[in-house]
């Protein structure tokens, strides 16, 4: 009986006794030649080292291939479907978005998602179902759609899906078995079941899909989704069932598709409540344009309202919040940018928009409204949409540097499926990985606009920060004033009563100039009169990072909020000085730092420098000019080092 040979391998031919190489080397020497091992001779060497719970059918096929020279399938179906369970979706919601994508692609006008939980705590079974009222699929199409890679629009970049993998991989990432129902006539349901456990037991080399099963009625465990309220929300008045009938076959309408995922074992959250809330929150943002365009999206019988992280949509949820005078953001820039693809491909345009939030008005809203209702601090600074479906929301540090002022502007990027590779969109549409040339093109077009918006935001934040300061000298002003009695050089001489009255008049005039926003004239005068050291602020791109004046025996230190010193050092120190009152989300510095905090020490250092300059400048005009030149040169060198 001839020895079996593995297919696909070319057996090595042993040379004959008379064969030698041209140089005379005898090729019949077999002392170093090792013939290929044969699984038929050494079965233990080729035995699969599979886990005990590995698919038995897959083991049988592999053993047959190794021992009997059976045809090797391109895909070992028994293990392939098990492996797809670990494709890796970020969350349950991300997986369910694949089904919503298919529903939208099919032209559905209504999509409903259900989370049904039953059983006692700790041993609950959670079933998930997605329904749409689309045109449904004919039996042959349903069978193709159940196969991996089966798609009626494979490779198309015009819709949301491309590869014919999403529905199956998404469902199997949640449950080991999925049931698919589709119909194009009332009460004419066709069902396909994809069961990874059953497939794993199949010992056939080639696994084929059976024909769809015809059903005149939906199974009871499926039909009750549409005619009974869900366990959450508990208030039944919050749930609007699909139809006002107890007949599920009637409720689901004349056409549609159902993806039923029973007994899910890989969910992101343990309770139906959390699953529902997360799903609503995410899908409201991901599908905001479809919802605004008429798509009805429901989760556990509650409608989903569009959430717009750019605050530019007048019909999104934020626009209905009570107490808002300005209900949308302001469009700062809208740019069409051509992205080169190389080769014979023509450039494809993307659209990039920059929006500024109404910071002056919204900053005065209660924190609950800002954070919970509006979502100003959600971190969704950049939103990237592919064919009107959001694929990313968050920060892209290569485009925008993370800072508190970034909460108050938004960037929206729109691209089509033609640029999937340039944007690094994976098959499961989870996130983006922009190529460097895309980043460079975006930054080049909107970089200056972003800088201008950030400067405006910083001016508003600085103005608000100064307005928050109490009507009394700051900690550094007080400490510097108290220490002045110990300084070797006096700032001013003793005054007569008449001179004191004249000084008060001068100080009243100075107080008008240095008055803080919202501060009364008399309060400003008392503050200026009490302190010999005063801090002011100015936003001027052409000023050095600080300025010094000596007026009426007062050292006036003006800090330039436009210089990078302010954003990189001064403002962060102000925020960390008293964490319990600092506002890390808005980016505004705290109002009253602790007496010994780092920002106070920094201000005392600048006060001492200002005092030395003032005293030396009073003694020598040339010294005053030298110090002024030094201050400007130092400031410019400092700016360059901080920004390059």
C-alpha positions in Angstrom: 0.0 0.0 0.0 1.6 3.3 -1.0 2.4 5.8 1.8 0.0 8.8 1.9 1.5 12.2 1.0 0.2 15.5 2.4 -1.4 17.6 -0.3 0.1 20.9 -1.0 3.6 19.6 -0.1 6.2 18.7 -2.6 8.2 15.6 -1.4 11.9 15.9 -1.6 13.5 13.5 -4.1 16.6 11.6 -2.9 19.5 11.7 -5.4 20.7 8.6 -7.2 24.1 7.0 -6.4 25.9 8.4 -9.5 24.9 12.1 -9.1 27.7 14.5 -8.2 27.9 18.2 -8.2 30.0 19.9 -10.9 32.8 20.3 -8.4 33.0 16.6 -7.7 31.0 16.6 -4.5 29.2 13.3 -3.9 25.5 13.9 -3.3 24.8 10.4 -2.2 26.0 11.2 1.3 23.0 11.2 3.5 24.7 11.6 6.9 23.2 15.1 7.3 20.0 14.6 5.3 16.7 14.3 7.3 13.7 13.3 5.3 10.4 15.1 6.1 8.4 13.6 8.9 5.2 11.8 7.9 2.1 12.2 10.2 1.2 8.6 9.3 4.5 7.4 10.7 4.7 9.8 13.7 1.1 10.6 14.6 2.0 11.7 18.1 4.2 14.5 16.8 1.4 15.9 14.7 -1.4 15.5 17.3 -3.3 18.8 17.8 -2.7 20.4 21.1 -6.2 21.8 21.5 -7.9 23.0 24.6 -10.5 20.6 26.1 -13.4 22.8 25.1 -12.2 23.3 21.5 -14.7 22.4 18.8 -14.8 18.7 18.4 -15.8 18.9 14.8 -12.8 21.1 14.0 -10.5 18.5 15.7 -12.0 15.7 13.5 -11.5 17.7 10.3 -7.9 18.5 11.2 -7.1 14.9 12.1 -8.6 13.8 8.8 -6.5 16.2 6.9 -3.3 15.2 8.6 -3.8 11.4 8.5 -5.9 10.8 5.4 -4.6 13.4 3.0 -8.1 15.0 2.9 -8.7 18.3 1.1 -7.7 21.2 3.2 -10.4 23.8 3.5 -9.4 27.5 3.2 -11.4 28.2 6.3 -11.9 25.7 9.1 -15.4 26.7 9.8 -15.7 25.0 13.2 -13.0 27.2 14.7 -13.4 30.2 12.4 -16.9 31.1 13.9 -15.6 30.6 17.4 -12.7 32.9 16.7 -15.0 35.6 15.4 -16.5 35.9 18.8 -13.3 37.7 19.9 -13.1 40.2 17.1 -13.3 42.8 19.8 -15.9 45.5 20.0 -15.4 48.4 22.5 -18.8 47.9 24.0 -22.2 46.3 23.6 -23.4 49.5 22.0 -20.6 49.4 19.4 -21.6 45.9 18.4 -25.3 46.9 18.1 -24.4 49.8 15.9 -23.5 47.3 13.2 -27.1 46.2 13.1 -28.4 49.7 13.1 -26.0 50.4 10.2 -27.5 47.6 8.2 -31.0 48.8 8.9 -30.2 52.3 7.7 -28.4 50.8 4.7 -31.6 48.8 3.9 -33.7 51.9 4.0 -35.5 51.4 7.3 -37.4 54.3 8.8 -37.7 52.8 12.2 -35.2 50.8 14.3 -35.9 49.4 17.7 -33.4 47.9 20.2 -34.4 45.8 23.1 -32.7 44.6 26.3 -34.8 42.0 28.1 -33.6 40.7 31.4 -35.1 37.8 33.5 -34.2 35.7 36.4 -32.9 36.3 39.9 -30.0 38.7 40.6 -26.7 37.1 39.9 -28.2 34.5 37.5 -30.1 36.7 35.1 -30.5 36.0 31.4 -30.2 38.9 29.1 -31.7 38.7 25.6 -31.0 41.5 23.0 -33.0 42.1 19.9 -32.8 44.6 17.0 -35.8 45.2 14.8 -36.3 47.4 11.7 -39.2 48.1 9.4 -37.0 47.9 6.2 -38.0 46.1 3.0 -36.8 42.7 4.4 -34.9 40.1 2.5 -36.0 37.4 0.1 -35.0 33.8 1.3 -32.0 33.5 -1.0 -30.7 37.0 0.1 -31.3 36.1 3.7 -29.2 33.0 3.3 -26.4 34.9 1.6 -26.5 37.6 4.3 -26.0 35.0 7.0 -22.8 33.8 5.4 -19.5 35.4 6.3 -18.6 37.8 3.5 -22.0 37.6 2.1 -23.1 41.1 1.1 -25.3 42.6 -1.6 -23.1 45.7 -1.7 -19.6 44.3 -1.1 -16.9 46.9 -1.4 -19.3 49.7 -1.9 -18.1 52.9 -0.2 -21.3 54.8 -0.6 -23.2 53.3 2.3 -22.2 52.5 5.9 -21.2 48.8 5.5 -18.8 47.3 3.1 -17.7 43.7 3.8 -20.7 41.6 4.8 -19.1 40.7 8.1 -20.6 43.2 10.6 -24.0 41.6 11.4 -22.5 38.2 12.1 -19.4 39.2 14.0 -21.3 41.8 16.0 -24.0 39.4 17.1 -21.6 36.6 17.9 -19.5 39.0 20.0 -22.5 39.1 22.4 -24.0 35.6 22.1 -23.0 32.1 20.9 -26.1 31.8 18.8 -28.0 34.4 16.7 -31.4 34.1 15.0 -32.2 36.2 12.0 -35.8 36.7 10.8 -36.8 38.6 7.7 -40.1 39.0 5.8 -41.4 40.8 2.8 -45.1 39.9 3.3 -47.2 40.0 6.5 -46.8 36.7 8.5 -44.4 35.2 6.0 -41.3 35.0 8.2 -38.1 33.3 7.2 -35.5 32.3 9.8 -31.8 31.6 9.8 -29.9 30.4 12.8 -26.2 30.8 13.3 -25.1 28.7 16.3 -21.4 28.5 17.0 -21.8 25.5 19.2 -23.6 23.5 16.6 -21.1 24.5 14.0 -18.3 23.4 16.3 -19.7 19.9 16.5 -20.1 19.6 12.7 -17.4 17.2 11.4 -17.8 18.0 7.7 -14.9 19.5 5.8 -17.2 22.0 4.0 -19.9 23.5 6.2 -22.9 24.8 4.2 -25.8 26.9 5.3 -29.3 25.3 5.3 -32.2 26.9 3.5 -34.1 29.5 5.5 -37.0 28.1 7.6 -40.5 29.4 6.8 -42.7 30.4 9.8 -46.2 31.8 9.7 -45.8 33.2 13.2 -42.9 34.5 15.3 -41.8 32.3 18.2 -43.4 33.4 21.5 -40.0 34.4 23.1 -39.4 36.7 20.1 -43.0 38.0 19.7 -43.3 39.2 23.3 -40.7 41.9 22.7 -43.2 43.8 20.6 -46.4 43.3 22.7 -45.1 43.5 26.3 -43.3 46.3 28.1 -39.6 45.8 29.0 -38.5 45.5 32.6 -36.7 48.8 32.3 -37.8 51.6 32.4 -40.0 50.5 35.2 -42.5 53.3 34.6 -44.7 51.8 31.9 -45.9 55.2 30.8 -42.4 55.9 29.4 -42.6 53.0 27.0 -44.3 53.3 23.6 -44.8 49.8 22.3 -44.4 49.0 18.6 -48.1 48.5 18.1 -51.3 48.7 20.1 -52.1 45.1 19.5 -51.3 41.8 21.3 -50.6 40.2 18.0 -46.8 40.3 17.3 -47.2 39.2 13.7 -49.5 42.2 13.2 -47.3 44.6 15.2 -44.1 44.1 13.2 -45.8 45.1 10.0 -45.6 43.8 6.4 -41.8 43.8 6.0 -38.7 44.0 8.2 -35.8 42.2 9.8 -35.1 41.0 13.3 -31.7 40.1 14.8 -32.4 38.1 18.0 -29.5 37.4 20.3 -30.7 35.2 23.2 -28.8 34.5 26.4 -26.0 37.0 25.8 -22.8 36.1 27.7 -20.5 39.0 26.7 -22.2 42.2 27.6 -20.5 45.4 28.7 -22.8 45.9 31.7 -24.7 43.6 34.1 -28.0 45.4 34.3 -30.6 46.2 31.6 -30.8 49.8 33.0 -27.1 50.5 32.4 -27.2 48.8 29.0 -30.1 50.9 27.9 -28.7 54.2 29.2 -25.3 53.7 27.5 -26.9 52.6 24.3 -29.2 55.7 24.2 -26.3 58.1 25.0 -24.0 56.7 22.4 -26.4 56.1 19.5 -28.0 59.5 20.0 -24.7 61.0 19.0 -23.5 58.4 16.5 -26.7 58.6 14.4 -27.6 62.2 15.1 -27.9 63.2 11.4 -30.0 60.2 10.6 -32.3 61.0 13.5 -32.5 64.6 12.5 -33.3 63.4 9.0 -36.3 61.4 10.1 -35.0 58.0 11.4 -37.0 56.8 14.4 -34.7 55.1 16.8 -36.0 53.5 20.0 -34.3 51.7 22.9 -36.6 49.7 25.2 -39.6 51.5 23.7 -38.2 55.0 24.5 -37.4 57.3 21.6 -33.8 58.5 21.1 -33.2 62.2 20.6 -30.2 63.4 18.6 -27.2 64.6 20.7 -24.9 66.9 18.8 -21.4 67.4 20.3 -20.8 70.4 18.1 -24.0 72.1 19.3 -24.7 73.3 15.7 -27.9 71.3 15.1 -31.0 73.4 16.0 -33.2 70.2 16.4 -30.8 68.3 18.7 -31.6 67.7 22.3 -29.5 70.5 23.7 -31.6 73.1 21.9 -34.6 72.2 24.1 -32.9 72.9 27.4 -34.7 75.6 29.4 -32.9 78.8 30.2 -30.8 79.1 27.1 -30.8 82.3 25.2 -28.2 81.1 22.7 -29.0 77.6 21.7 -26.4 76.8 19.1 -22.7 77.2 18.6 -21.2 79.7 16.2 -19.7 78.5 12.9 -16.2 80.0 12.8 -14.8 78.3 9.7 -15.8 75.7 7.1 -13.1 74.3 4.8 -13.1 71.9 1.9 -9.8 70.1 1.9 -8.6 67.9 -1.0 -6.9 64.7 0.2 -4.4 63.2 -2.2 -4.6 59.4 -2.5 -1.7 58.7 -4.8 -1.4 56.7 -7.9 -4.2 57.2 -10.5 -6.7 58.1 -7.9 -8.2 61.6 -7.9 -8.1 63.7 -4.7 -11.2 63.4 -2.6 -12.6 66.4 -0.6 -13.3 66.3 3.1 -15.2 69.0 5.0 -13.8 70.4 8.2 -15.9 72.8 10.4 -14.9 74.7 13.4 -17.5 75.8 16.0 -17.2 78.1 19.0 -19.5 77.5 21.9 -21.2 80.6 23.6 -18.8 80.6 26.5 -19.8 83.9 28.0 -23.4 82.9 28.3 -23.0 79.2 29.1 -20.3 79.7 31.7 -22.9 81.3 33.9 -25.2 78.3 33.7 -25.4 75.9 36.7 -22.8 73.2 36.7 -25.4 70.5 36.3 -26.7 72.1 33.1 -23.2 72.6 31.8 -21.9 69.1 32.6 -25.0 66.8 32.5 -27.6 68.5 30.3 -25.4 70.2 27.7 -22.3 67.9 28.0 -19.8 70.8 27.5 -17.1 68.8 29.3 -17.8 65.4 27.6 -14.4 65.4 25.9 -16.0 65.2 22.5 -13.8 68.0 21.1 -13.4 66.4 17.6 -16.2 64.5 15.8 -15.4 62.5 12.7 -18.2 61.3 10.5 -18.1 58.8 7.7 -21.0 59.0 5.3 -23.0 60.9 8.0 -22.3 58.2 10.6 -20.0 59.2 13.5 -17.0 56.9 13.8 -15.0 58.9 16.4 -15.6 61.4 19.1 -12.9 62.6 21.4 -9.5 64.3 21.3 -7.0 63.9 18.6 -3.8 65.3 20.1 -2.1 65.6 16.8 -4.8 68.1 15.7 -5.7 69.8 19.0 -3.6 70.2 22.1 -5.6 69.1 25.2 -6.4 72.0 27.5 -9.4 73.4 29.4 -10.1 75.9 26.7 -10.7 73.1 24.2 -14.0 72.3 26.0 -15.4 75.5 24.4 -14.9 74.8 20.8 -15.6 71.8 18.5 -14.2 70.5 15.2 -16.3 68.3 12.9 -14.7 66.3 10.1 -16.8 64.7 7.3 -15.4 62.2 4.8 -16.7 59.5 2.5 -15.9 55.8 2.3 -13.4 56.5 -0.5 -11.0 57.7 2.2 -11.3 54.8 4.6 -7.7 53.9 4.3 -6.6 57.5 4.7 -8.6 57.8 7.9 -7.7 54.3 9.2 -11.3 53.1 9.6 -11.4 49.4 10.5 -14.1 47.1 9.3 -16.0 47.4 12.6 -16.0 51.2 12.3 -14.6 51.7 15.8 -12.4 54.8 15.8 -10.0 56.3 13.3 -6.2 56.3 12.9 -5.5 59.3 10.6 -2.6 59.1 8.3 0.0 61.9 8.8 -0.8 63.6 5.5 -4.5 63.9 6.5 -3.5 65.4 9.8 -1.1 67.8 8.1 -3.8 68.9 5.6 -6.3 69.6 8.4 -3.9 71.5 10.6 -2.7 73.6 7.7 -6.2 74.7 6.8 -7.7 75.3 10.2 -4.7 75.7 12.5 -4.9 79.5 12.5 -8.6 79.5 13.0 -8.3 77.2 16.0 -5.6 79.5 17.5 -7.8 82.5 17.1 -10.7 80.8 18.8 -8.5 79.6 21.6 -7.2 83.1 22.1 -10.7 84.5 22.3 -11.7 81.8 24.8 -8.6 82.6 27.0 -9.6 86.2 27.0 -13.1 85.4 28.3 -11.7 82.9 30.9 -9.2 85.5 32.1 -11.9 88.1 32.4 -14.1 85.8 34.3 -11.3 84.7 36.5 -10.4 88.2 37.5 -14.1 89.0 38.1 -14.3 86.1 40.5 -11.6 87.6 42.8 -12.9 89.0 46.1 -13.0 92.7 46.7 -9.9 92.5 48.9 -6.1 92.2 48.2 -5.0 88.8 47.0 -2.7 86.6 49.1 0.4 87.7 47.3 -0.6 91.4 47.4 -1.1 91.1 51.2 2.2 89.3 51.9 4.2 91.7 49.7 2.6 94.7 51.5 3.3 93.3 54.9 6.9 92.5 54.1 7.5 96.0 52.7 8.2 97.3 56.2 11.3 95.1 56.3 12.7 96.2 52.9 15.8 98.3 53.1 14.6 100.8 50.5 11.2 102.6 51.1 8.8 103.0 48.2 7.5 106.3 49.4 8.2 108.9 52.1 6.2 110.0 55.0 3.2 112.2 54.0 1.6 115.2 55.6 -2.1 115.3 56.2 -2.6 117.5 53.1 -0.3 115.2 51.0 -2.3 112.2 52.4 -5.6 113.7 51.2 -4.0 114.4 47.8 -2.7 110.8 47.7 -6.2 109.5 48.4 -7.5 111.4 45.4 -4.8 110.0 43.3 -5.5 106.5 44.5 -9.2 106.9 43.7 -8.3 107.7 40.2 -5.9 104.7 40.1 -8.7 102.5 41.5 -10.9 103.4 38.6 -8.3 102.1 36.2 -7.6 98.9 38.3 -11.2 98.2 39.2 -12.2 94.5 38.8 -15.4 93.6 36.9 -18.4 93.8 39.2 -16.4 95.7 41.9 -17.9 98.8 43.4 -15.9 102.1 43.2 -15.5 102.3 47.0 -14.4 98.7 47.3 -11.8 99.2 44.6 -10.5 102.3 46.3 -10.2 100.5 49.7 -8.4 97.6 48.1 -5.9 99.9 46.3 -5.4 101.9 49.4 -4.7 98.9 51.6 -2.1 97.3 49.4 1.2 98.7 48.0 1.3 95.8 45.5 -1.3 95.4 42.9 -1.9 92.8 40.2 -3.6 93.6 36.9 -4.1 91.7 33.6 -3.9 92.6 30.0 -4.4 90.6 26.8 -1.9 91.9 24.2 0.1 89.8 21.8 2.7 92.5 21.5 3.4 93.0 25.2 6.1 91.3 27.2 4.8 88.6 29.6 4.8 91.2 32.5 4.8 94.9 32.9 5.8 97.1 35.9 4.7 100.5 37.0 5.3 102.6 40.1 2.4 105.0 40.7 1.6 106.8 43.9 3.8 104.5 46.0 2.2 101.4 44.5 4.0 98.7 42.5 1.6 97.6 39.8 2.4 94.3 38.2 0.4 93.6 35.0 0.5 90.1 33.6 -0.1 89.6 29.9 -2.6 86.8 29.4 -1.7 86.6 25.6 1.9 85.5 26.4 2.4 81.7 26.5 3.8 82.2 30.1 0.2 82.7 31.2 -1.2 79.5 29.6 1.9 77.3 30.3 2.8 78.3 33.8 0.8 81.0 35.5 -2.7 79.8 34.8 -2.0 76.1 35.7 -0.4 77.2 39.0 -3.5 79.2 39.7 -5.7 76.1 39.2 -3.6 73.7 41.3 -3.2 76.2 44.1 -6.5 75.3 45.7 -7.8 72.1 44.0 -11.1 72.1 45.9 -12.2 75.3 44.2 -10.2 75.1 41.0 -12.0 74.6 37.7 -10.0 72.2 35.7 -12.9 71.7 33.2 -13.5 75.3 32.2 -9.8 76.1 32.3 -10.4 79.2 34.5 -7.9 79.8 37.3 -9.1 79.8 40.8 -10.1 83.1 42.5 -8.2 83.0 45.8 -5.1 80.8 45.9 -3.8 79.5 49.3 -1.5 81.9 51.1 1.5 79.7 50.6 0.6 78.1 47.2 2.9 78.0 44.2 1.1 80.7 42.4 1.5 83.1 45.3 5.3 82.3 45.4 5.4 83.0 41.6 3.6 86.4 42.1 5.9 87.3 45.0 8.9 86.6 42.8 7.5 88.9 40.1 6.7 91.5 42.8 10.2 91.5 44.1 11.6 91.8 40.6 9.2 94.7 39.9 10.2 96.3 43.2 13.9 96.1 42.4 13.4 97.5 39.0 11.3 100.4 40.4 13.8 101.3 43.0 16.9 101.1 40.7 15.0 102.9 37.9 14.1 105.7 40.3 17.8 106.2 41.1 19.0 106.0 37.5 17.1 106.7 34.3 19.7 104.7 32.4 19.1 101.7 34.7 15.3 102.1 34.0 15.9 101.9 30.3 18.2 98.9 30.7 15.6 97.0 32.8 12.9 97.8 30.2 15.1 96.5 27.4 16.0 93.4 29.5 12.3 92.7 30.2 11.3 92.8 26.5 14.3 90.7 25.4 13.7 88.2 28.2 10.0 88.0 27.3 10.6 87.3 23.6 13.3 84.6 24.4 10.8 83.1 26.9 8.0 83.0 24.3 10.2 81.3 21.7 11.3 78.7 24.1 7.8 77.9 25.2 6.4 77.7 21.7 9.1 75.9 19.7 
